[in-house]
Amino acid sequence: MLSSMPTPQMAISASTQELAELIDSNLGALRPESPAWQVADSPISGRGIFAIRDIQQGEELFREHTLLVGPTAHRSSNLRTCTICYNLPNGCDTDAQALCPSGCGLPVCSSCRPTERHQLECKLFRKWKPKDTERIEPRALRILSVVRCFFLTEKQRQLLYAMQANADRYYMKEVQRAADCFEHFPHEQDMLDYFYRTICAFNTNAFESRSRVGGNEILVRALFPLAGLLNHHCTPNAAHHFEDGETIVVCATERIPKGTEITMTYAKLLWSTLARKLFLAMTKHFICQCPRCQDPTVS
């Protein structure tokens, strides 16, 4: 069980059944023919994923393509990685060599420059007019994952609004920091509200995906609507890995009986109880009350 901390939640526009249908549609070709799970209300927190038959250890439960994704833009990461294919272009010794020559301020390889996906983002960023087109700006790069909400389909937007979104004034500061990088960042209230709703849903549910592409280790922020429903447990029965920066794979780590909620850990398994509790309180805004955390004999 989780004990929530006083973090306000934004209104959710869909019932659990409607959310399940939106997720089912969004999975597309990746939807299993006979899923071993279903989305339902959870006694742990909000909505969750439950086994509808006995699941064997090591069984793949699902794989899912991201709804929104973008660079983490950590200063420790390589900012010159292409924002579309995540490859590191050869011969890019400076930021200027990695940046799109059209002046959008986004690093992109020569193969991805003509793609529709980059052209849409390039046009939007050029409209906002980056203040610096010779250097990769981490604040502008980090907001790309949220900006991509503009290019979602109507069904995808419905799914985004059906996801849990914890409100936090700090999240708007991320938008404000990005706005400082542009001459003409939008200031219309409806657009800022859409940004804020998206960033709240994103930061509530997103994963940091670490994987290798073309021999280059990449680190991106990715929003997976189904995987985002996996509730936390300090002794979880499932784990995930990433096939690339945009695909997550979830597998059972032990036998899961029918009717059991499928869970994962939001913290490191080998951390102490105190470390896990502090991390979850600070980053996820809840106090874990699972049996492992309640056991006084476990440090």
N, C-alpha and C positions, 0 to 999 in steps of 0.2 A: 504494500500500500504506500501511497505517497501523501505527504502532508503539504498542501500548497502554501506558498508564501503570498503576501498581498500584492500580486502583480495582476493588473486588470486585463481581461481578455476582450478582444473586439468581437462584435456580433458575428455569428456564423450563419450563412445564408442558406444552409441546406441541412436536411435531416440526415441521420446516419445512413439510411437506405439510399437517399439521393446521392450522398457522398460515395457510397459503394458503387453505384451505377456510373458515376462520373469517372471513378478510378478504373472501373472495368473497361469503359470506352477508351480511356487514355492509354491503357496498356497495349491496345491494338494487337499486332501480331505477336507480341510477347506474352499475351495472356495464356496461361496453361489451359489445355483442353479440359482437364478436370482438376480445378484448383483444390488443394488440400486444406484451404483456409477460407475464412469469410471475415468481412469487416462487421463489427458489432460494438455496442456500448461496452465500456470496460469498467470493472470495479477498481482498477488501478488509477486510471485517469482518462476522462473523455472517451474517445473511441480507441479501439484496438483491433488486433488481428487474432483470430481464434482458429484452432485446428478443428476441422469438421470430420476428420478420420484420424486414426493413429498414424503418426508420422515417424519414419525411421531415422535414426542418427545418420547424419551425412546427406540426407535427402535435400535436393534443391527445392526450395519453396517457391521462389519466383525470381525473376530478373526484371528490371525496370529501367526505362530510359528517363533521363532527367526532364523536368518541366522547365526549369530555369537553371542556368549555370554560368559561371564566370570566374575569372582569376581571383584568388584570395588577395593578390597584390601585396603579400608580406614582403617586407624589405629584404628578408633572407632568401626569397625565391627569385628566380630569374624572370624579370619583368619583360624580357624580349621574346618570350614564348608566344607563338601565334595564337590569337584569341579565338580562332576557328578550329584549327586542326591540332593545336597544342604542340606542334613540332617546333624545334628551335632552328630557325633558318641558318644556313651555312654562311659564314663570312660576315656575320653581324657583330662587329666589334664595338659599335657605338649605338646608342638609342636611336639616333637619326637614321641609321641604316635599317633598323628593325621597324620603324614607324611607317605607316601607310603614306605614300607620297602625295595623296590627295589632301592631307592636312587635317584628318579627323582626330589625330592623336592616339590612334590605336595601333599596337604592334600586330602586323599581319604578314604572312609569307606571300611570295609572289604567286603561288598556286591558288591561294584563297582570296586574293584581292578581287578577282572578277566574279566571285560567287554572289548569289542573291543575298545570302545571309549577311555577308560583310557589307555589301552595297547599301542595304537598308540601314545598318548601324552607322556606316560611314556618313551617309547623308544626314542622319539625325545629329551626330556629333558635330559635323561641319556647320549645321544650322545653329547649334549652340555656340560655336566658335571657341575652340580651346585657346587659352591664353598662351600656352607654350606648345609649339609644334615641333620642337627640336629635342625634347626630353620626355620620357615616359613618366607620366604623373600617376603615382600609386593611388591617390584618392579618386581620380577619374576612372582609372582602370578597375578599381574595386566596385564601383557603382554599376559597371556594365551588366553584372548578373541581374540587377534589379531593373535596369533600363530595358532589358529584353522582355519585360512584361508587356511593352507596347506592341510586340509582334506576336502575342498569343492569339489563338483563335477564340471565338466566343465560348466554345465548350471549355477550353483551357482556362479562360478567365473565370468561368463559373466554378471550376475545380479549385482555382486559387482562392476564391472567396469562400469556399466551403471548408477550407483548412483552418485549424486553430491558429490564432494570431495573438500573441501576447503583446500588449501595448507597453512601450517603454520610451520615454522622452529621449533617451540616449540614441535610439535608432534614427530619429530625425536629424541628429547631429551628423550622422553619416551622409545624409543627403545634403546638408548644409556645407559640409567639407568638400563634397564633390562640386557643388554649385560654385564655390570659390575658384574652381579651375576653368570656368567658362565665362565668356563675355555676356552670353544671352541665355543662361539657364532659365527654364520656364518657372514662372512665379504664379501662374494661375492656380487658384485654390483647389479646383477639382483635380488638376494634375498632381499637385503636391499630396493631396489626400490619397490618390491612387498609388503614388510612390510610397507613402507611409504605410498603407495597408499591405502593400507587397513586401516591403522590407520587414514588417512585423511578422508576416507569415514565413518569410524566408529565414529570418534569424531564429524563429521558434522551431522550425522543422528541418533546416538544411544540414547537410553533411559536409565535412571537409574531405574531399576525395583525393587520395594520394595514389598515383599509379604511374606507370612508365609508358611513354609514347615515343617511339623512334629512338629508344635508348636514353631518353631524357625524362627525369623524374618531374612530374607536374603536381601541382596542388591547386585544386579549384574548389569553389563553394558550389554545391549542387543541391537542388530541391527535388526530392523524389516523393510524390504524394502518398504512395502506398507504403514505402519503407518508413516514411515519416510518421506513420501510425504505430510503429513498433514502440511500445512502452518500455520504460526502463525497469530492470531488475538487476541486483548485484550478483545473482547467480542465474544468468540468462540461459535460455534453451536454444538460442539462435545466434548467428554471427553473420557478418557481411564482408564482402570484399568488392573491389572495383575492377572491371575488365578494362575500362579505359576511363577517361575523365567524365564520361557521360552515361555510364551503365553500371548499375549496382546489382550484385547477386547476393541473395540471402539464403542460407542453408541452416538446417537443424544441427545443433551440436550435441544433441542427445535425443533419446526417444521422447516424443511429445504425444501424450494420450489425447484422444478425441475430447474436445470441449475445453482444452487447456489454452490459456492465452499464450501467444508466441511473443517472446520478449528478447530484448538485446540490452547490453549495458551501454550507458552514456559515459561511463568513466573507465579507467583502467582496472582490469580484474585484480591485479596484484596490489593495488593501492590499499592503504589501511582504511579502516572505517572512517576515521576522522578526515582523512584526505578526500575520500569519496564524498562525504557529507558536505564538506566545505566547497568542493568543486561543483556539486549539483546545486547547492544553495546559491552560489555566485553566478553560475552560467545558465541554469535551467529553472531557477526560482522555485524549488521544492525541496523538502526534507524527506529522504527515503526512509520508509518504515518497514522495509522487507525483513524477513527472518534473520538474514545475515547481519543487517545493521542493528537489529534488536538484541543479538546474542552478546551478552556481556563477556563471554569467554574468548571472543574474537576481537583482536585489536584492529 
